[in-house]
Amino acid sequence: MGNLTWTVGVPLFLTVVFVALFFEERQPRRRGRLDRFLALFDPAPGGPSVRALRRGRDLRTLVAHVSARTAGPLGPLVRTGQLDDVRTRLAWAGRPYGLGAEEFAVMRLLLAVLCFVTVALLSFVSGRLAVFALAPVAAASGYMLADWWLTAAGRRRQAEFRRALPHFVDLLATACEAGLNLPEAVERLSRYSPSGLLEGEFARAWQDIRAGKRRQDALQELAERNGVEELSLLVFALTQAEQYGTPVVRILRQQARQLRLARQNAAEAEAQRATVKVIFPVLVFIFIPLAVLMVGPAVWNLSRAIGW
């Protein structure tokens, strides 16, 4: 009972303390504690990191801040090839919480170290050295948890792109049929739907074009930083239309039809896979218990009759 108290009570106590501290910092009279803590990482009082945390006031902002401050000392532990992969996945996820590649890589290392130290402390406090054998497993789990979170964020964002793309292309085609050119149509859509992902990404691409970048390069960067195959096909079609003088409206209508057909085919394929996936749960949770209920009493009576 005592070991269970230490194993469960210590992490629970630390969690309650940290949550109480951050909720307490919301009150104006008690905000000096967090400033003094941040001063350990940022000596300039009221610096940009402190102001960012004041706006966010959550633990995730604090993690991003600590990762940014420790990226320099721990930077040599991160390989350049890893940074390229992390940079691509961060772009696909939309740069969550403003994290850069170096900051995320350092945060991943810090999470692994934190998990290792936590399990080691629990082993020391409980007096069971066998628990310490789980420390490397906890460190690897913390490292992979950060990767899983980033991958899941990227997949959610890409799925949102795929859902919104056919409707967005239809709106673009309608705006172009009304007499607007493609940049004006994108600007009009981004004005009336400022929170849309596609509208924001296309508006960003046209800002790059107005800043002097070639249209083909800006559209290619748009496709690369989102990693959505359907968006890459749309960008390729728009680029070909510009090169060969094909009407943009015709290309957009054709792309919208293809996107809807592809989404319909994907839904049908998912429905067929669902039929296969449901076989195992039905077998385990219905047929096997039913067989036990039907055959079990007969086997029990038979075993008693023959004296087993």
C-alpha positions as YAML, in Angstrom:
chain: A
units: angstrom
residues:
- id: 1
  name: MET
  ca: [0.00, 0.00, 0.00]
- id: 2
  name: GLY
  ca: [2.88, 2.34, 0.83]
- id: 3
  name: ASN
  ca: [4.59, 1.73, -2.51]
- id: 4
  name: LEU
  ca: [1.31, 2.37, -4.34]
- id: 5
  name: THR
  ca: [0.93, 5.63, -2.45]
- id: 6
  name: TRP
  ca: [4.38, 6.81, -3.52]
- id: 7
  name: THR
  ca: [3.96, 5.63, -7.10]
- id: 8
  name: VAL
  ca: [0.59, 7.30, -7.65]
- id: 9
  name: GLY
  ca: [0.68, 10.08, -5.10]
- id: 10
  name: VAL
  ca: [3.92, 11.80, -6.13]
- id: 11
  name: PRO
  ca: [3.01, 12.37, -9.82]
- id: 12
  name: LEU
  ca: [-0.52, 13.37, -8.80]
- id: 13
  name: PHE
  ca: [0.83, 15.85, -6.25]
- id: 14
  name: LEU
  ca: [3.23, 17.41, -8.77]
- id: 15
  name: THR
  ca: [0.46, 17.68, -11.37]
- id: 16
  name: VAL
  ca: [-1.84, 19.43, -8.90]
- id: 17
  name: VAL
  ca: [0.93, 21.83, -7.90]
- id: 18
  name: PHE
  ca: [1.71, 22.83, -11.49]
- id: 19
  name: VAL
  ca: [-1.97, 23.24, -12.41]
- id: 20
  name: ALA
  ca: [-2.61, 25.33, -9.31]
- id: 21
  name: LEU
  ca: [0.43, 27.48, -10.08]
- id: 22
  name: PHE
  ca: [-0.69, 28.27, -13.62]
- id: 23
  name: PHE
  ca: [-4.27, 28.99, -12.58]
- id: 24
  name: GLU
  ca: [-3.02, 31.16, -9.76]
- id: 25
  name: GLU
  ca: [-0.92, 33.16, -12.21]
- id: 26
  name: ARG
  ca: [-4.12, 34.37, -13.90]
- id: 27
  name: GLN
  ca: [-4.69, 36.71, -10.96]
- id: 28
  name: PRO
  ca: [-2.87, 40.04, -11.41]
- id: 29
  name: ARG
  ca: [-1.51, 40.17, -7.86]
- id: 30
  name: ARG
  ca: [0.28, 36.83, -8.19]
- id: 31
  name: ARG
  ca: [1.88, 36.99, -11.63]
- id: 32
  name: GLY
  ca: [5.36, 37.78, -10.37]
- id: 33
  name: ARG
  ca: [6.21, 34.13, -9.73]
- id: 34
  name: LEU
  ca: [5.99, 33.15, -13.37]
- id: 35
  name: ASP
  ca: [8.06, 36.19, -14.37]
- id: 36
  name: ARG
  ca: [10.79, 35.17, -11.93]
- id: 37
  name: PHE
  ca: [10.74, 31.64, -13.32]
- id: 38
  name: LEU
  ca: [11.01, 32.89, -16.90]
- id: 39
  name: ALA
  ca: [13.87, 35.18, -15.87]
- id: 40
  name: LEU
  ca: [15.95, 32.01, -15.43]
- id: 41
  name: PHE
  ca: [15.73, 31.52, -19.21]
- id: 42
  name: ASP
  ca: [15.28, 35.12, -20.39]
- id: 43
  name: PRO
  ca: [17.21, 37.69, -18.31]
- id: 44
  name: ALA
  ca: [15.53, 40.64, -20.03]
- id: 45
  name: PRO
  ca: [12.48, 41.53, -17.91]
- id: 46
  name: GLY
  ca: [9.30, 41.64, -19.92]
- id: 47
  name: GLY
  ca: [11.06, 40.27, -23.00]
- id: 48
  name: PRO
  ca: [9.19, 38.92, -26.02]
- id: 49
  name: SER
  ca: [9.04, 35.40, -24.61]
- id: 50
  name: VAL
  ca: [7.52, 36.67, -21.36]
- id: 51
  name: ARG
  ca: [4.93, 38.69, -23.25]
- id: 52
  name: ALA
  ca: [4.09, 35.68, -25.43]
- id: 53
  name: LEU
  ca: [3.55, 33.58, -22.34]
- id: 54
  name: ARG
  ca: [1.43, 36.36, -20.85]
- id: 55
  name: ARG
  ca: [-0.81, 36.16, -23.90]
- id: 56
  name: GLY
  ca: [-0.96, 32.37, -23.87]
- id: 57
  name: ARG
  ca: [-0.66, 31.57, -20.18]
- id: 58
  name: ASP
  ca: [-0.60, 27.84, -20.74]
- id: 59
  name: LEU
  ca: [1.84, 25.02, -20.30]
- id: 60
  name: ARG
  ca: [2.28, 24.46, -24.05]
- id: 61
  name: THR
  ca: [3.54, 28.01, -24.52]
- id: 62
  name: LEU
  ca: [5.93, 27.45, -21.66]
- id: 63
  name: VAL
  ca: [7.24, 24.27, -23.32]
- id: 64
  name: ALA
  ca: [7.77, 26.14, -26.60]
- id: 65
  name: HIS
  ca: [9.58, 28.91, -24.72]
- id: 66
  name: VAL
  ca: [11.89, 26.52, -22.84]
- id: 67
  name: SER
  ca: [12.60, 24.62, -26.08]
- id: 68
  name: ALA
  ca: [13.56, 27.87, -27.82]
- id: 69
  name: ARG
  ca: [15.92, 28.81, -24.98]
- id: 70
  name: THR
  ca: [17.60, 25.38, -24.84]
- id: 71
  name: ALA
  ca: [17.89, 24.90, -28.60]
- id: 72
  name: GLY
  ca: [21.36, 26.45, -28.57]
- id: 73
  name: PRO
  ca: [23.02, 24.25, -25.91]
- id: 74
  name: LEU
  ca: [21.30, 21.05, -27.05]
- id: 75
  name: GLY
  ca: [21.46, 21.82, -30.76]
- id: 76
  name: PRO
  ca: [24.60, 19.71, -31.43]
- id: 77
  name: LEU
  ca: [22.68, 16.60, -30.29]
- id: 78
  name: VAL
  ca: [20.29, 16.94, -33.23]
- id: 79
  name: ARG
  ca: [21.40, 15.76, -36.67]
- id: 80
  name: THR
  ca: [20.81, 17.85, -39.78]
- id: 81
  name: GLY
  ca: [18.92, 15.06, -41.53]
- id: 82
  name: GLN
  ca: [16.47, 14.89, -38.64]
- id: 83
  name: LEU
  ca: [15.90, 18.63, -38.84]
- id: 84
  name: ASP
  ca: [14.97, 18.41, -42.53]
- id: 85
  name: ASP
  ca: [12.37, 15.75, -41.82]
- id: 86
  name: VAL
  ca: [11.02, 17.64, -38.79]
- id: 87
  name: ARG
  ca: [10.86, 20.87, -40.79]
- id: 88
  name: THR
  ca: [8.76, 19.16, -43.47]
- id: 89
  name: ARG
  ca: [6.36, 17.60, -40.97]
- id: 90
  name: LEU
  ca: [6.02, 20.87, -39.07]
- id: 91
  name: ALA
  ca: [5.07, 22.59, -42.31]
- id: 92
  name: TRP
  ca: [2.46, 19.90, -43.02]
- id: 93
  name: ALA
  ca: [1.05, 20.39, -39.50]
- id: 94
  name: GLY
  ca: [0.88, 24.17, -39.94]
- id: 95
  name: ARG
  ca: [3.71, 25.03, -37.50]
- id: 96
  name: PRO
  ca: [1.70, 24.30, -34.30]
- id: 97
  name: TYR
  ca: [2.40, 26.80, -31.50]
- id: 98
  name: GLY
  ca: [4.98, 28.46, -33.74]
- id: 99
  name: LEU
  ca: [7.55, 25.72, -33.16]
- id: 100
  name: GLY
  ca: [10.62, 25.59, -35.38]
- id: 101
  name: ALA
  ca: [12.49, 22.44, -36.34]
- id: 102
  name: GLU
  ca: [15.27, 22.99, -33.79]
- id: 103
  name: GLU
  ca: [12.78, 23.80, -31.04]
- id: 104
  name: PHE
  ca: [10.70, 20.69, -31.70]
- id: 105
  name: ALA
  ca: [13.77, 18.45, -31.84]
- id: 106
  name: VAL
  ca: [14.97, 19.84, -28.51]
- id: 107
  name: MET
  ca: [11.48, 19.50, -27.01]
- id: 108
  name: ARG
  ca: [11.46, 15.86, -28.08]
- id: 109
  name: LEU
  ca: [14.77, 15.27, -26.33]
- id: 110
  name: LEU
  ca: [13.58, 17.11, -23.21]
- id: 111
  name: LEU
  ca: [10.43, 14.99, -23.09]
- id: 112
  name: ALA
  ca: [12.48, 11.80, -23.30]
- id: 113
  name: VAL
  ca: [14.79, 13.00, -20.51]
- id: 114
  name: LEU
  ca: [11.81, 14.05, -18.38]
- id: 115
  name: CYS
  ca: [10.19, 10.62, -18.72]
- id: 116
  name: PHE
  ca: [13.49, 8.91, -17.86]
- id: 117
  name: VAL
  ca: [14.05, 11.07, -14.78]
- id: 118
  name: THR
  ca: [10.45, 10.63, -13.60]
- id: 119
  name: VAL
  ca: [10.66, 6.83, -13.71]
- id: 120
  name: ALA
  ca: [14.10, 6.92, -12.06]
- id: 121
  name: LEU
  ca: [12.75, 9.07, -9.22]
- id: 122
  name: LEU
  ca: [9.77, 6.76, -8.77]
- id: 123
  name: SER
  ca: [12.18, 3.82, -8.58]
- id: 124
  name: PHE
  ca: [14.29, 5.61, -5.97]
- id: 125
  name: VAL
  ca: [11.30, 6.70, -3.88]
- id: 126
  name: SER
  ca: [9.55, 3.33, -3.95]
- id: 127
  name: GLY
  ca: [12.75, 1.45, -3.22]
- id: 128
  name: ARG
  ca: [12.27, -0.97, -6.09]
- id: 129
  name: LEU
  ca: [15.23, -1.10, -8.44]
- id: 130
  name: ALA
  ca: [13.22, -3.23, -10.87]
- id: 131
  name: VAL
  ca: [11.15, -0.14, -11.69]
- id: 132
  name: PHE
  ca: [14.33, 1.55, -12.94]
- id: 133
  name: ALA
  ca: [14.45, -0.97, -15.79]
- id: 134
  name: LEU
  ca: [11.40, 0.81, -17.21]
- id: 135
  name: ALA
  ca: [13.26, 4.15, -17.43]
- id: 136
  name: PRO
  ca: [14.70, 3.53, -20.93]
- id: 137
  name: VAL
  ca: [11.25, 2.38, -22.08]
- id: 138
  name: ALA
  ca: [9.72, 5.57, -20.66]
- id: 139
  name: ALA
  ca: [12.36, 7.70, -22.39]
- id: 140
  name: ALA
  ca: [11.70, 6.02, -25.73]
- id: 141
  name: SER
  ca: [7.96, 6.40, -25.20]
- id: 142
  name: GLY
  ca: [8.35, 10.13, -24.51]
- id: 143
  name: TYR
  ca: [10.47, 10.54, -27.62]
- id: 144
  name: MET
  ca: [7.97, 8.69, -29.80]
- id: 145
  name: LEU
  ca: [5.02, 10.49, -28.20]
- id: 146
  name: ALA
  ca: [6.27, 13.83, -29.56]
- id: 147
  name: ASP
  ca: [6.66, 12.28, -33.02]
- id: 148
  name: TRP
  ca: [3.18, 10.77, -32.83]
- id: 149
  name: TRP
  ca: [1.67, 14.12, -31.82]
- id: 150
  name: LEU
  ca: [3.31, 15.92, -34.76]
- id: 151
  name: THR
  ca: [2.30, 13.21, -37.23]
- id: 152
  name: ALA
  ca: [-1.29, 13.23, -35.95]
- id: 153
  name: ALA
  ca: [-1.46, 17.02, -36.23]
- id: 154
  name: GLY
  ca: [-0.24, 16.85, -39.83]
- id: 155
  name: ARG
  ca: [-2.75, 14.16, -40.76]
- id: 156
  name: ARG
  ca: [-5.63, 16.10, -39.24]
- id: 157
  name: ARG
  ca: [-4.67, 19.20, -41.18]
- id: 158
  name: GLN
  ca: [-4.28, 17.28, -44.43]
- id: 159
  name: ALA
  ca: [-7.66, 15.59, -43.91]
- id: 160
  name: GLU
  ca: [-9.22, 19.03, -43.45]
- id: 161
  name: PHE
  ca: [-7.60, 20.14, -46.70]
- id: 162
  name: ARG
  ca: [-9.04, 17.15, -48.55]
- id: 163
  name: ARG
  ca: [-12.54, 17.78, -47.19]
- id: 164
  name: ALA
  ca: [-12.55, 21.47, -48.11]
- id: 165
  name: LEU
  ca: [-10.76, 21.27, -51.46]
- id: 166
  name: PRO
  ca: [-13.71, 20.35, -53.80]
- id: 167
  name: HIS
  ca: [-15.95, 23.09, -52.39]
- id: 168
  name: PHE
  ca: [-13.10, 25.61, -52.53]
- id: 169
  name: VAL
  ca: [-12.34, 24.79, -56.18]
- id: 170
  name: ASP
  ca: [-16.04, 25.16, -57.05]
- id: 171
  name: LEU
  ca: [-16.11, 28.59, -55.41]
- id: 172
  name: LEU
  ca: [-12.99, 29.58, -57.31]
- id: 173
  name: ALA
  ca: [-14.56, 28.49, -60.60]
- id: 174
  name: THR
  ca: [-17.77, 30.40, -59.83]
- id: 175
  name: ALA
  ca: [-15.82, 33.54, -58.99]
- id: 176
  name: CYS
  ca: [-13.80, 33.25, -62.20]
- id: 177
  name: GLU
  ca: [-16.98, 32.74, -64.23]
- id: 178
  name: ALA
  ca: [-18.30, 35.95, -62.66]
- id: 179
  name: GLY
  ca: [-15.46, 37.88, -64.29]
- id: 180
  name: LEU
  ca: [-12.69, 37.78, -61.68]
- id: 181
  name: ASN
  ca: [-9.23, 36.52, -62.44]
- id: 182
  name: LEU
  ca: [-7.63, 33.89, -60.20]
- id: 183
  name: PRO
  ca: [-5.80, 36.26, -57.77]
- id: 184
  name: GLU
  ca: [-8.92, 38.38, -57.34]
- id: 185
  name: ALA
  ca: [-11.05, 35.27, -56.74]
- id: 186
  name: VAL
  ca: [-8.62, 34.03, -54.08]
- id: 187
  name: GLU
  ca: [-8.61, 37.45, -52.42]
- id: 188
  name: ARG
  ca: [-12.42, 37.57, -52.42]
- id: 189
  name: LEU
  ca: [-12.70, 34.09, -50.91]
- id: 190
  name: SER
  ca: [-10.09, 34.82, -48.24]
- id: 191
  name: ARG
  ca: [-11.97, 38.01, -47.35]
- id: 192
  name: TYR
  ca: [-15.28, 36.21, -46.78]
- id: 193
  name: SER
  ca: [-13.73, 33.12, -45.20]
- id: 194
  name: PRO
  ca: [-10.71, 34.35, -43.23]
- id: 195
  name: SER
  ca: [-10.47, 31.23, -41.05]
- id: 196
  name: GLY
  ca: [-10.34, 28.73, -43.92]
- id: 197
  name: LEU
  ca: [-7.11, 26.81, -44.36]
- id: 198
  name: LEU
  ca: [-7.20, 26.73, -48.14]
- id: 199
  name: GLU
  ca: [-8.13, 30.39, -48.41]
- id: 200
  name: GLY
  ca: [-5.29, 31.34, -46.10]
- id: 201
  name: GLU
  ca: [-2.74, 29.20, -47.93]
- id: 202
  name: PHE
  ca: [-3.68, 30.54, -51.36]
- id: 203
  name: ALA
  ca: [-3.72, 34.10, -50.00]
- id: 204
  name: ARG
  ca: [-0.21, 33.53, -48.65]
- id: 205
  name: ALA
  ca: [0.91, 32.25, -52.06]
- id: 206
  name: TRP
  ca: [-0.45, 35.37, -53.77]
- id: 207
  name: GLN
  ca: [1.24, 37.59, -51.22]
- id: 208
  name: ASP
  ca: [4.52, 35.91, -52.21]
- id: 209
  name: ILE
  ca: [3.68, 36.56, -55.87]
- id: 210
  name: ARG
  ca: [3.01, 40.25, -55.17]
- id: 211
  name: ALA
  ca: [6.32, 40.37, -53.31]
- id: 212
  name: GLY
  ca: [8.13, 39.40, -56.51]
- id: 213
  name: LYS
  ca: [8.16, 35.59, -56.55]
- id: 214
  name: ARG
  ca: [7.27, 33.75, -59.77]
- id: 215
  name: ARG
  ca: [3.74, 32.35, -59.81]
- id: 216
  name: GLN
  ca: [4.90, 28.82, -60.57]
- id: 217
  name: ASP
  ca: [7.39, 28.87, -57.70]
- id: 218
  name: ALA
  ca: [4.83, 30.25, -55.24]
- id: 219
  name: LEU
  ca: [2.25, 27.62, -56.21]
- id: 220
  name: GLN
  ca: [4.86, 24.86, -56.01]
- id: 221
  name: GLU
  ca: [5.81, 25.97, -52.51]
- id: 222
  name: LEU
  ca: [2.11, 25.99, -51.63]
- id: 223
  name: ALA
  ca: [1.86, 22.32, -52.59]
- id: 224
  name: GLU
  ca: [5.11, 21.29, -50.90]
- id: 225
  name: ARG
  ca: [4.43, 22.90, -47.53]
- id: 226
  name: ASN
  ca: [1.08, 21.12, -47.18]
- id: 227
  name: GLY
  ca: [1.89, 17.65, -48.52]
- id: 228
  name: VAL
  ca: [-1.60, 16.97, -49.94]
- id: 229
  name: GLU
  ca: [-1.60, 15.02, -53.20]
- id: 230
  name: GLU
  ca: [-4.89, 16.50, -54.41]
- id: 231
  name: LEU
  ca: [-3.58, 20.01, -53.84]
- id: 232
  name: SER
  ca: [-0.42, 19.16, -55.77]
- id: 233
  name: LEU
  ca: [-2.55, 17.99, -58.71]
- id: 234
  name: LEU
  ca: [-4.54, 21.24, -58.61]
- id: 235
  name: VAL
  ca: [-1.34, 23.30, -58.58]
- id: 236
  name: PHE
  ca: [0.03, 21.28, -61.50]
- id: 237
  name: ALA
  ca: [-3.19, 21.84, -63.47]
- id: 238
  name: LEU
  ca: [-3.12, 25.59, -62.79]
- id: 239
  name: THR
  ca: [0.52, 25.77, -63.84]
- id: 240
  name: GLN
  ca: [-0.19, 23.91, -67.07]
- id: 241
  name: ALA
  ca: [-3.18, 26.16, -67.76]
- id: 242
  name: GLU
  ca: [-0.98, 29.24, -67.38]
- id: 243
  name: GLN
  ca: [1.72, 27.83, -69.66]
- id: 244
  name: TYR
  ca: [-0.60, 26.72, -72.48]
- id: 245
  name: GLY
  ca: [-3.27, 29.41, -72.19]
- id: 246
  name: THR
  ca: [-6.11, 27.08, -71.21]
- id: 247
  name: PRO
  ca: [-9.10, 28.82, -69.59]
- id: 248
  name: VAL
  ca: [-8.79, 28.62, -65.81]
- id: 249
  name: VAL
  ca: [-12.53, 28.04, -65.33]
- id: 250
  name: ARG
  ca: [-12.43, 24.86, -67.40]
- id: 251
  name: ILE
  ca: [-9.46, 23.56, -65.42]
- id: 252
  name: LEU
  ca: [-11.13, 24.36, -62.09]
- id: 253
  name: ARG
  ca: [-14.40, 22.65, -63.02]
- id: 254
  name: GLN
  ca: [-12.54, 19.59, -64.24]
- id: 255
  name: GLN
  ca: [-10.48, 19.46, -61.04]
- id: 256
  name: ALA
  ca: [-13.60, 19.80, -58.89]
- id: 257
  name: ARG
  ca: [-15.23, 16.83, -60.66]
- id: 258
  name: GLN
  ca: [-12.08, 14.74, -60.28]
- id: 259
  name: LEU
  ca: [-11.78, 15.62, -56.58]
- id: 260
  name: ARG
  ca: [-15.38, 14.63, -55.88]
- id: 261
  name: LEU
  ca: [-14.93, 11.38, -57.80]
- id: 262
  name: ALA
  ca: [-11.74, 10.62, -55.88]
- id: 263
  name: ARG
  ca: [-13.47, 11.33, -52.56]
- id: 264
  name: GLN
  ca: [-16.36, 9.06, -53.54]
- id: 265
  name: ASN
  ca: [-13.96, 6.25, -54.48]
- id: 266
  name: ALA
  ca: [-12.09, 6.70, -51.18]
- id: 267
  name: ALA
  ca: [-15.36, 6.49, -49.23]
- id: 268
  name: GLU
  ca: [-16.34, 3.29, -51.06]
- id: 269
  name: ALA
  ca: [-12.93, 1.75, -50.41]
- id: 270
  name: GLU
  ca: [-13.17, 2.68, -46.72]
- id: 271
  name: ALA
  ca: [-16.62, 1.06, -46.53]
- id: 272
  name: GLN
  ca: [-15.23, -2.15, -48.02]
- id: 273
  name: ARG
  ca: [-12.33, -2.14, -45.55]
- id: 274
  name: ALA
  ca: [-14.79, -1.61, -42.68]
- id: 275
  name: THR
  ca: [-16.51, -4.89, -43.59]
- id: 276
  name: VAL
  ca: [-13.21, -6.74, -43.20]
- id: 277
  name: LYS
  ca: [-12.26, -4.90, -40.00]
- id: 278
  name: VAL
  ca: [-15.53, -5.78, -38.27]
- id: 279
  name: ILE
  ca: [-14.96, -9.55, -38.67]
- id: 280
  name: PHE
  ca: [-12.42, -9.84, -35.84]
- id: 281
  name: PRO
  ca: [-14.47, -7.95, -33.18]
- id: 282
  name: VAL
  ca: [-17.58, -9.94, -34.11]
- id: 283
  name: LEU
  ca: [-15.65, -13.20, -33.87]
- id: 284
  name: VAL
  ca: [-14.05, -12.34, -30.52]
- id: 285
  name: PHE
  ca: [-16.91, -10.59, -28.74]
- id: 286
  name: ILE
  ca: [-19.96, -12.41, -30.17]
- id: 287
  name: PHE
  ca: [-19.24, -15.85, -31.62]
- id: 288
  name: ILE
  ca: [-16.68, -17.04, -29.06]
- id: 289
  name: PRO
  ca: [-18.76, -15.97, -25.99]
- id: 290
  name: LEU
  ca: [-21.86, -17.47, -27.63]
- id: 291
  name: ALA
  ca: [-20.02, -20.75, -28.24]
- id: 292
  name: VAL
  ca: [-18.84, -20.80, -24.62]
- id: 293
  name: LEU
  ca: [-22.38, -20.22, -23.35]
- id: 294
  name: MET
  ca: [-23.83, -22.94, -25.55]
- id: 295
  name: VAL
  ca: [-21.14, -25.62, -25.28]
- id: 296
  name: GLY
  ca: [-19.75, -24.79, -21.83]
- id: 297
  name: PRO
  ca: [-22.57, -26.29, -19.70]
- id: 298
  name: ALA
  ca: [-22.60, -29.47, -21.78]
- id: 299
  name: VAL
  ca: [-18.82, -29.88, -21.39]
- id: 300
  name: TRP
  ca: [-19.13, -29.23, -17.65]
- id: 301
  name: ASN
  ca: [-21.87, -31.85, -17.17]
- id: 302
  name: LEU
  ca: [-19.96, -34.34, -19.29]
- id: 303
  name: SER
  ca: [-16.78, -33.85, -17.27]
- id: 304
  name: ARG
  ca: [-18.66, -34.38, -14.02]
- id: 305
  name: ALA
  ca: [-20.37, -37.48, -15.39]
- id: 306
  name: ILE
  ca: [-17.15, -39.22, -16.40]
- id: 307
  name: GLY
  ca: [-15.36, -38.07, -13.24]
- id: 308
  name: TRP
  ca: [-12.83, -35.58, -14.60]
...
